[in-house]
Amino acid sequence: MAITDWPATERPREKLLARGPASLSDAELLAIFLRTGLPGRSAVDLARGLLLRFGSLRALLEADRQGFCAEAGLGPAKFCQLQAVLEMAKRHLDSELKRGDALTSSQATRHFLSTCLRHHQREVFACLFLDSQHRVLGFEELFMGTIDCASIHPREIVKRSLAYNAAAVILAHNHPSGVAEPSGADRQITERLIAALALVDVRVLDHMVVGERCVTSFAERGLMPAPG
């Protein structure tokens, strides 16, 4: 049965307009993106099959061009369309932390860092550089490592902080395992970086660990050591 033959309350587009996008399932959201199905299969049926094959909506959204385009009902045009949607979403979040804005929301910071780091398959260490009023000066991904660790060089972070003339930084890295629990090594490097940056009068406000479903804050956990 075609979607147009479904009751209006069950059609993804009508449901979104009536109840909002949060009311839709992953398959229904994907069906709206796909717009059309295949002969004998509605867009929702196609979406369900794609989610089953890829394993999750996130895995589908992060698929490379070859893997994405190999699926029936998809192709280069849909891949370009998806990349444009993802980039618009990223820029929307970026606008909440645009250069010159003061950080006023820990939730916006979490969303930004999660968007930037969660998709990496290897561990990536990054920094948000801030001025004395906690306004954003810049964001950089500085080190990339193996699937479970990244080699971090304090002097490079000190150099980048001085280049930005930063007064404070927020450290961040992802855990490709998906578990946002700080490790002993995470605590040790945080202590080293706090000590190194204190020598040039740069404060470390927080260290955030990005996982699959959450972002853990050292500051909120009471794990931030005082500068030596």
C-alpha positions as CSV (number, residue, x, y, z in Angstrom):
1,M,0.0,0.0,0.0
2,A,1.3,3.4,-1.0
3,I,1.8,6.0,1.8
4,T,-0.8,8.2,0.2
5,D,-3.3,5.5,1.0
6,W,-2.4,5.4,4.7
7,P,-4.6,7.3,7.2
8,A,-3.5,10.9,7.4
9,T,-2.4,10.5,11.1
10,E,0.1,7.8,10.1
11,R,1.7,9.5,7.2
12,P,5.2,10.8,8.2
13,R,4.8,14.3,6.7
14,E,1.4,14.9,8.1
15,K,2.4,13.4,11.5
16,L,5.4,15.8,11.6
17,L,3.3,18.8,10.8
18,A,0.7,17.8,13.4
19,R,2.9,16.6,16.3
20,G,6.4,17.9,15.5
21,P,9.6,16.0,14.3
22,A,10.3,14.5,17.8
23,S,7.1,12.4,17.4
24,L,8.6,10.5,14.4
25,S,10.5,7.3,14.5
26,D,14.0,7.0,12.9
27,A,12.4,5.2,9.9
28,E,9.7,7.9,9.5
29,L,12.3,10.7,9.6
30,L,14.4,8.8,7.1
31,A,11.4,8.2,4.8
32,I,10.8,12.0,4.6
33,F,14.4,12.5,3.6
34,L,14.1,9.7,1.0
35,R,10.8,11.1,-0.3
36,T,10.1,8.0,-2.5
37,G,10.4,4.3,-2.2
38,L,10.9,1.5,-4.7
39,P,8.4,-0.4,-6.8
40,G,6.4,-2.4,-4.3
41,R,8.0,-0.7,-1.3
42,S,7.0,2.5,0.4
43,A,9.5,5.1,1.5
44,V,8.9,3.9,5.1
45,D,9.5,0.3,4.1
46,L,12.7,1.3,2.3
47,A,13.9,3.3,5.4
48,R,13.3,0.4,7.7
49,G,15.3,-1.9,5.5
50,L,18.2,0.6,5.3
51,L,18.2,1.0,9.1
52,L,18.3,-2.7,9.5
53,R,21.2,-3.2,7.1
54,F,23.3,-0.3,8.5
55,G,22.4,-1.1,12.1
56,S,21.3,2.4,13.2
57,L,20.4,5.8,11.9
58,R,23.8,7.1,13.0
59,A,25.7,4.5,11.0
60,L,23.7,5.3,7.9
61,L,24.3,9.1,8.3
62,E,28.1,8.5,8.8
63,A,28.4,5.9,5.9
64,D,31.0,6.7,3.3
65,R,30.0,7.5,-0.3
66,Q,30.7,4.0,-1.6
67,G,28.8,2.2,1.1
68,F,25.8,4.7,1.0
69,C,25.5,4.6,-2.8
70,A,25.7,0.8,-3.0
71,E,22.2,0.5,-1.4
72,A,19.1,0.3,-3.6
73,G,17.1,3.5,-3.5
74,L,20.2,5.6,-2.7
75,G,22.8,7.1,-5.0
76,P,25.1,10.1,-5.5
77,A,22.3,12.7,-5.5
78,K,20.9,11.4,-2.2
79,F,24.5,11.3,-0.7
80,C,25.1,14.9,-1.7
81,Q,21.7,15.9,-0.2
82,L,22.5,14.1,3.0
83,Q,25.9,15.7,3.3
84,A,24.3,19.1,2.8
85,V,21.8,18.4,5.6
86,L,24.5,17.2,8.0
87,E,26.6,20.3,7.3
88,M,23.7,22.6,7.8
89,A,23.0,20.9,11.2
90,K,26.7,21.3,12.1
91,R,26.7,25.0,11.2
92,H,23.5,25.6,13.2
93,L,25.3,24.2,16.2
94,D,28.5,26.1,15.3
95,S,26.5,29.3,15.4
96,E,25.7,28.8,19.1
97,L,29.5,28.9,19.7
98,K,30.6,31.3,17.0
99,R,33.7,33.4,17.4
100,G,33.3,36.3,19.7
101,D,30.3,34.8,21.6
102,A,30.6,34.1,25.4
103,L,30.0,30.6,26.6
104,T,26.8,30.8,28.6
105,S,25.4,27.3,28.2
106,S,27.2,24.1,29.1
107,Q,24.5,22.2,27.0
108,A,25.4,24.2,23.9
109,T,29.1,23.4,24.5
110,R,28.2,19.7,24.9
111,H,26.2,19.7,21.6
112,F,29.0,21.4,19.7
113,L,31.7,19.1,21.0
114,S,29.6,16.0,20.4
115,T,28.8,17.1,16.8
116,C,32.5,17.7,16.1
117,L,34.0,14.6,17.8
118,R,31.5,11.8,18.2
119,H,31.7,10.5,14.7
120,H,35.5,9.9,14.7
121,Q,36.5,6.3,14.6
122,R,39.9,7.1,16.3
123,E,40.5,9.1,19.4
124,V,40.8,12.9,18.7
125,F,41.9,15.5,21.2
126,A,40.7,19.1,20.7
127,C,40.6,22.5,22.4
128,L,38.2,25.4,22.6
129,F,40.2,28.6,23.1
130,L,38.6,31.4,25.0
131,D,39.4,35.0,26.0
132,S,39.2,36.4,29.6
133,Q,35.4,36.9,29.2
134,H,35.0,33.2,28.0
135,R,34.3,34.3,24.5
136,V,35.2,31.8,21.8
137,L,38.4,32.5,20.0
138,G,38.6,29.3,18.1
139,F,38.3,25.5,18.1
140,E,41.0,23.0,16.9
141,E,41.3,19.3,16.6
142,L,45.0,18.9,17.6
143,F,45.8,15.3,17.9
144,M,44.5,12.1,16.4
145,G,45.5,8.6,17.7
146,T,44.6,5.0,17.6
147,I,41.1,3.6,18.3
148,D,41.7,4.0,22.1
149,C,44.3,6.7,22.6
150,A,45.9,9.8,21.2
151,S,49.4,11.1,21.9
152,I,49.0,14.6,23.4
153,H,51.9,17.1,23.5
154,P,51.4,19.8,26.1
155,R,53.8,22.2,24.5
156,E,51.7,22.2,21.3
157,I,48.6,23.1,23.2
158,V,50.6,25.9,25.0
159,K,51.8,27.2,21.6
160,R,48.2,27.2,20.1
161,S,46.9,28.9,23.3
162,L,49.5,31.7,22.9
163,A,48.8,32.0,19.2
164,Y,45.1,32.7,20.1
165,N,46.2,34.9,23.0
166,A,43.8,32.7,25.0
167,A,43.1,33.3,28.7
168,A,41.3,29.9,29.1
169,V,40.7,26.6,27.3
170,I,38.2,23.8,27.4
171,L,39.9,20.4,26.6
172,A,37.9,17.7,24.9
173,H,38.4,14.3,23.4
174,N,36.2,11.4,22.2
175,H,36.1,7.8,23.3
176,P,35.5,5.7,20.1
177,S,34.2,2.9,22.4
178,G,31.2,5.1,23.0
179,V,31.7,5.1,26.8
180,A,32.3,8.7,28.1
181,E,33.9,7.6,31.4
182,P,37.2,9.4,32.1
183,S,40.1,7.0,32.4
184,G,43.2,7.2,34.6
185,A,45.2,8.4,31.6
186,D,42.6,11.1,31.0
187,R,43.1,12.4,34.5
188,Q,46.9,12.3,34.2
189,I,47.0,14.3,31.0
190,T,44.5,16.8,32.4
191,E,46.8,17.4,35.4
192,R,49.8,17.8,33.0
193,L,48.0,20.3,30.8
194,I,46.7,22.3,33.7
195,A,50.3,22.6,35.1
196,A,51.7,23.4,31.7
197,L,49.1,26.1,30.8
198,A,49.3,27.6,34.2
199,L,52.9,28.6,33.4
200,V,51.6,31.0,30.7
201,D,48.5,32.1,32.7
202,V,46.0,30.1,30.8
203,R,43.2,28.4,32.8
204,V,41.8,25.0,32.0
205,L,38.0,25.4,32.6
206,D,37.0,21.8,31.9
207,H,37.9,18.6,30.2
208,M,35.0,17.0,28.4
209,V,34.9,13.4,27.3
210,V,32.6,12.7,24.3
211,G,30.9,9.3,24.1
212,E,28.1,7.8,22.1
213,R,25.2,9.1,24.1
214,C,26.6,11.6,26.5
215,V,29.5,14.0,27.2
216,T,31.1,13.8,30.6
217,S,32.5,17.0,32.3
218,F,35.5,16.8,34.6
219,A,34.4,20.0,36.3
220,E,30.9,18.7,37.0
221,R,32.4,15.5,38.3
222,G,34.8,17.4,40.6
223,L,37.8,15.9,38.8
224,M,39.6,19.1,37.9
225,P,42.8,19.4,40.0
226,A,44.0,22.8,41.1
227,P,47.0,24.2,39.2
228,G,50.2,23.1,40.8
